[in-house]
Structures are given as structure tokens and as C-alpha cells.
Amino acid sequence: MPSLLVTSTTSAAIPRGSIRVSVNGFPSFLPKEVDKIRDPFARDMAKRIERLPVKISFSTSSIMSSCVKPLQERGTEPVVLLHGFDSSCLEWRYSYPLLEGAGIDTWAVDILGWGFSDLQMLPPCNVAAKREHLYQLWRTYIARPMVLVGPSLGASVAMDFIANHPEAVSKLVMIDASIYAEGTGNLAKLPRIVAYAGVSVLKSIPLRFYANSLALNKVSLQSSWDSMNVGRLHCLQPWWEDATVDFMLSGGYDVRNHVKQIKQETLIIWGQDDQIVSSKVALRLHHELPDSTLIQIPGCGHIPHVEKPELVVQYILKFIRHE
């Protein structure tokens, strides 16, 4: 488990969202299994998850959207943290407090269809819907150019967003980016009943544990088990299967044509021991983005912000501060 030094923050300056707290200190909308998680950083971050109303065109009512937001706005260039495929803002449990402790206005937001938003009245969860939801959240609550950080599939989310709303993003950070895939490929052609069967396997403990083992480089069995529970928590939401099937059958992200359109200064961070996305992709991406910097982190797998958060945050801070 990473050892983090975090400075404290004070009174909230941003209006509070929907966050009824249960007896154990967690928001009442989180699955009860959150109390089984032992990781103190995951527990602390889970207690800060809120739901903010986000009005979008494809729903008659606002979506109560889950995120972790600054305790106190300081007027710095905001950093907005996305997460990877089928994950949540808890992915940033180690890095978020370091960014916040450095005095950065930091947001960790759940991409529509994943995380802990209220999707009982399920909206579309395709690429266009995810994009509009993120834009409306940004426009309503942040409303100034942000540093957008996308790990894995979150890099595709970020790239698609920038291609449509370049004015909203001042800088881009991509971590072990999965951006050259052709969407969900043949999965988009599956019969719906088969798609549901596949998705039900996706949240199974054995598959999640295996995927977690691939993503991380070297962790103990206990740490890997707890990390799996953190990564699987959002799958216990009652709407999760419907939202995931909707995304899968919609075709997913194909942002290959967007790469050369990116004008923002870009930081590419890569775990050298990534078993999911080859480091060759990092070199290709660095070559195709003229205003980019590539940092490769040794001894690190697919999610460096989980394995080596101090290094990742150090590089992000230097990038933001033009050091």
C-alpha cells in the first residue's frame, strides 16, 4: 500500500450535492459491500463521493452524477480525473489526496454508465451520451479550461471530448492510453441476450481478480484482493449490467482519427511493464502528438496512478507548472 503524506484542507466553498450519510460514514447510495473494503485510502475517498445534478438533453430530469470534488476551491487550473473502462473515481484513491494536498482544484468524476451515479431511469450510455454528460458537468460546476486526465479507456473518453469541446481543455494527460482500438469490435454485433450473459461474467469475482492481477505489476495477494473489491464495487449497482450492455452494443470508442487533431500540450505516462497495452503504443502516440512528453515508469503495470501514485502526481504537477 502506498505511503502518502497529505496536507489538510478546510471549509467547503462549493455547494454540497446529494450525500446522505449512513451509520458507517459512507454515502447511503453506495453498495453496502463498501464496508468490506479494508484499504483506508479507498474508504476515505468513498466517504467523499457525492452526487451532483447534471442536466442533459437526452433525459427529462437531471442525472444525479457521482464524483469527488474539491473541499475548497483555490482558483487553480482545475484537474479533472477520469477513470478506465468499467471503473469508478475510486481508481484515484491514492493520487487524489496528493493532488489535493498540493493545492490543486481536483475533481474525480464517474463516466456516465460506470461509477456510482443514480441511473435507475437508465439514459443512453453510448459515446455521445458520455460526452454530453461530461460536458454538462464541466459547464455547470467547473466552467474554466481544465487539465483532463484519462487512464486506459479514459484516454479515449478524453480524446473524444477534446475533439468536440477543445475550449474546455487546456492540457491533456494520458496514462497507459487505450486509444487505437476499433471500439468494442464484434461485441457490438452480439445478440442482446448473449451480451447480458457476457457482462454478468465481467463482474464475477474470478474474472475481476484475474484482470486486477494483469493490471498491477507486483502486489501481495491481500492487496490484490482488496483492490479487486474496490474495482468491482460499482458493478453491484442495480443498473450496471444494463448500462454496460448499452455501451457495448453501441460500438464504443474509436478515436483513431482524433489523435492528430489534438492541439493541447500532452503528457503521456506509461508503465513499462504494462501487460494490457504495449509500450509500443506509447511510442506511436508520442510520435503522432507533436506537442507531447512521454514518461515511462519502470516496475509498473497498466495503472501507475494506483501502483506508484507519488511518481504520477509528481509528473502531473511538473507538467501543470511547466517545470
C-alpha positions in Angstrom: 0.0 0.0 0.0 1.5 3.4 -0.9 2.6 5.7 1.9 1.1 9.1 1.3 1.6 12.4 3.0 -1.4 14.6 2.7 -2.0 18.2 3.9 -5.4 19.0 5.3 -8.0 21.3 3.7 -10.6 23.4 5.3 -14.2 24.6 4.9 -16.2 23.7 1.8 -16.7 26.5 -0.8 -18.7 24.5 -3.3 -22.4 23.8 -2.7 -23.0 20.3 -1.4 -24.7 17.7 -3.6 -26.8 14.6 -2.7 -24.8 12.8 0.0 -27.0 11.2 2.7 -24.5 9.5 5.1 -25.1 6.1 6.5 -24.1 5.0 10.0 -20.7 3.8 8.9 -19.9 7.2 7.3 -20.3 6.1 3.7 -22.9 7.8 1.4 -26.1 5.8 1.6 -26.2 5.3 -2.2 -23.0 3.2 -2.2 -23.4 -0.6 -2.2 -23.3 -2.0 1.3 -20.2 -4.1 0.3 -18.2 -0.9 0.6 -17.8 -1.6 4.3 -15.9 -4.8 3.5 -13.1 -2.8 1.9 -10.1 -2.5 4.2 -7.9 -0.1 2.2 -8.0 3.2 4.3 -7.4 5.4 1.2 -10.3 3.7 -0.7 -12.6 4.1 2.4 -11.7 7.7 2.9 -12.3 8.6 -0.7 -15.6 6.6 -0.8 -16.9 8.7 2.1 -16.3 11.8 0.0 -18.3 10.7 -3.1 -21.2 12.9 -3.8 -24.0 13.1 -6.4 -24.5 16.4 -8.3 -27.4 17.1 -10.6 -26.4 17.3 -14.2 -29.0 18.3 -16.8 -28.6 16.6 -20.2 -30.7 16.8 -23.4 -31.5 13.1 -23.5 -33.2 12.9 -20.2 -36.3 14.7 -18.8 -34.7 15.0 -15.4 -31.2 15.8 -14.2 -28.8 12.9 -13.6 -27.5 12.7 -10.1 -23.9 12.3 -11.0 -21.2 10.9 -8.7 -17.9 12.5 -8.2 -15.3 13.7 -5.7 -14.9 17.4 -5.8 -12.6 19.9 -4.1 -13.3 20.6 -0.4 -12.2 24.2 -1.1 -11.8 26.0 -4.4 -8.5 27.7 -4.6 -8.8 29.1 -8.1 -6.0 27.0 -9.6 -6.2 25.4 -13.0 -8.6 22.5 -12.4 -7.5 18.9 -12.8 -10.3 16.5 -13.8 -9.6 12.8 -13.3 -11.4 10.3 -15.4 -11.1 6.5 -14.9 -10.6 3.5 -17.1 -13.1 1.1 -18.6 -15.8 -0.2 -16.2 -14.3 1.5 -13.2 -15.0 4.4 -10.9 -13.5 7.5 -9.3 -12.1 5.2 -6.6 -9.3 4.4 -9.1 -7.8 7.7 -7.9 -7.8 6.8 -4.2 -4.0 7.2 -3.8 -3.3 10.0 -6.3 -6.3 12.3 -5.5 -5.2 13.2 -1.9 -1.7 14.1 -3.2 -3.0 16.4 -5.9 -5.4 18.0 -3.4 -2.6 18.3 -0.8 -0.5 20.1 -3.4 -3.2 22.8 -3.6 -4.8 21.8 -6.9 -8.5 22.1 -7.5 -9.1 18.4 -8.2 -12.2 16.6 -9.5 -12.5 12.8 -9.8 -15.7 12.1 -11.9 -17.5 9.0 -12.8 -18.1 8.5 -16.5 -21.7 8.0 -17.4 -22.7 4.3 -17.2 -20.0 3.5 -14.6 -19.3 4.6 -11.1 -22.0 5.5 -8.6 -24.4 7.9 -10.3 -28.1 7.4 -10.0 -29.2 5.7 -13.2 -32.4 4.0 -12.1 -34.1 5.7 -15.1 -31.4 4.5 -17.4 -30.3 7.0 -20.1 -28.3 6.1 -23.2 -24.7 5.2 -22.2 -23.1 5.4 -25.7 -20.2 7.6 -26.6 -22.3 10.7 -27.4 -24.2 10.5 -24.1 -21.0 10.1 -22.1 -19.5 13.1 -23.9 -22.5 15.3 -23.3 -22.8 14.3 -19.7 -19.1 15.2 -19.0 -19.5 18.5 -20.9 -22.6 19.5 -18.9 -20.9 18.5 -15.6 -17.9 20.7 -16.6 -20.0 23.6 -17.8 -22.2 23.6 -14.7 -19.6 23.1 -11.9 -16.2 23.9 -13.3 -16.6 26.3 -16.3 -13.0 27.0 -16.9 -10.3 25.2 -19.0 -9.2 22.1 -17.3 -6.3 19.6 -17.3 -8.1 16.4 -18.3 -6.5 13.2 -17.2 -7.5 9.9 -18.8 -6.1 6.5 -18.0 -6.6 3.4 -20.2 -10.1 3.8 -21.9 -10.4 7.1 -20.1 -7.8 8.4 -22.6 -10.3 7.7 -25.4 -13.0 9.4 -23.4 -10.7 12.4 -23.0 -9.7 12.4 -26.7 -13.3 12.2 -27.9 -14.2 15.0 -25.5 -11.4 17.3 -26.7 -12.3 16.7 -30.4 -15.8 18.1 -29.7 -15.1 20.6 -26.9 -11.5 21.8 -27.3 -12.2 25.1 -25.5 -12.9 23.1 -22.3 -9.4 21.5 -22.1 -6.1 23.4 -21.5 -3.9 20.3 -21.2 -4.2 16.6 -21.6 -2.7 13.8 -19.6 -3.0 10.2 -20.8 -1.9 7.2 -18.7 -1.4 3.8 -20.5 -3.8 5.0 -23.1 -6.1 2.6 -24.9 -6.9 4.7 -28.0 -6.1 2.6 -31.1 -8.9 0.1 -30.6 -11.8 -0.2 -33.1 -14.4 0.4 -30.4 -16.0 -2.7 -29.0 -15.5 -4.5 -32.3 -17.5 -7.7 -32.8 -19.0 -7.4 -29.3 -21.3 -4.7 -30.8 -22.9 -7.4 -33.0 -23.8 -9.8 -30.2 -27.5 -10.6 -29.6 -28.6 -8.8 -26.5 -29.2 -11.9 -24.5 -25.6 -13.1 -25.2 -24.3 -9.6 -24.3 -26.0 -9.8 -20.9 -24.5 -13.2 -20.3 -21.1 -11.9 -21.1 -21.5 -8.8 -18.9 -22.6 -11.0 -16.0 -19.3 -12.8 -16.2 -17.5 -9.5 -16.4 -18.4 -8.7 -12.8 -17.6 -12.1 -11.4 -15.0 -12.3 -8.7 -12.7 -14.7 -10.5 -12.6 -12.6 -13.7 -12.2 -9.4 -11.7 -9.4 -10.9 -9.7 -7.6 -12.1 -12.9 -8.0 -8.7 -14.6 -6.7 -7.0 -11.5 -3.6 -9.3 -11.5 -2.9 -8.3 -15.1 -3.3 -4.6 -14.4 -0.9 -4.5 -11.4 2.7 -5.4 -11.6 3.7 -6.8 -8.2 1.2 -6.8 -5.3 0.5 -9.1 -2.4 -2.4 -11.5 -2.5 -4.2 -9.5 0.2 -3.6 -6.1 -1.6 -4.8 -7.6 -4.9 -7.9 -9.0 -3.3 -8.8 -5.6 -1.7 -8.0 -3.8 -5.0 -10.4 -6.2 -6.7 -13.2 -5.4 -4.3 -12.6 -1.7 -4.9 -12.7 -2.1 -8.7 -15.8 -4.3 -8.6 -17.8 -2.2 -6.2 -19.7 -0.2 -8.8 -20.7 -3.4 -10.6 -23.1 -4.0 -7.7 -25.3 -1.1 -8.7 -28.7 -2.3 -9.9 -28.4 -0.6 -13.3 -24.8 -1.6 -14.0 -25.5 -4.5 -16.4 -28.0 -2.5 -18.4 -25.6 0.4 -18.8 -22.7 -1.8 -19.7 -24.6 -3.7 -22.3 -25.9 -0.5 -23.8 -22.3 0.8 -24.2 -21.1 -2.5 -25.6 -23.8 -2.7 -28.3 -23.4 0.9 -29.2 -19.9 0.2 -30.6 -17.8 2.0 -28.0 -14.9 4.4 -28.7 -13.0 4.7 -31.9 -10.8 7.8 -31.6 -8.0 6.8 -34.0 -8.9 9.7 -36.3 -8.8 12.2 -33.4 -5.2 11.7 -32.4 -3.7 14.1 -34.9 -6.4 16.7 -34.2 -5.2 17.2 -30.6 -3.6 20.6 -30.3 -3.3 20.7 -26.5 0.0 20.1 -24.8 0.0 16.5 -23.8 1.7 14.4 -21.1 1.9 10.6 -21.8 2.6 8.4 -18.8 3.3 4.7 -19.2 4.0 1.7 -17.0 6.9 -0.1 -18.6 5.6 -3.5 -17.5 2.0 -2.9 -18.8 0.6 -6.3 -19.9 -2.6 -4.9 -21.3 -1.5 -2.1 -23.6 2.0 -2.4 -25.1 4.6 0.3 -24.6 4.8 0.4 -28.4 1.5 2.2 -28.3 3.2 4.9 -26.1 5.9 5.4 -28.7 3.4 5.6 -31.5 1.2 8.1 -29.6 4.3 10.2 -28.7 5.2 10.3 -32.4 1.8 11.3 -33.6 1.3 14.1 -31.0 3.9 16.7 -31.8 3.4 18.7 -28.5 3.8 15.7 -26.2 6.1 14.5 -23.5 6.5 10.8 -22.8 7.3 9.5 -19.3 7.8 5.7 -18.8 7.7 4.4 -15.3 9.8 1.2 -14.6 8.4 -1.6 -12.5 4.9 -0.5 -13.1 1.9 -2.1 -14.9 -1.3 -0.7 -16.5 -2.4 1.6 -13.7 0.6 3.6 -12.5 -1.6 6.0 -10.6 -2.5 3.0 -8.3 0.9 1.4 -8.2 3.2 4.5 -8.0 0.9 7.5 -7.2 3.7 9.7 -5.8 5.6 9.5 -9.1 2.5 10.0 -11.3 1.4 13.0 -9.3 4.9 14.4 -9.3 5.0 14.3 -13.1 1.5 15.8 -13.4 2.4 18.7 -11.1 5.6 19.4 -13.1 3.5 19.3 -16.3 0.9 21.7 -14.9 3.5 24.1 -13.6 5.7 24.0 -16.7 8.7 22.7 -14.8 
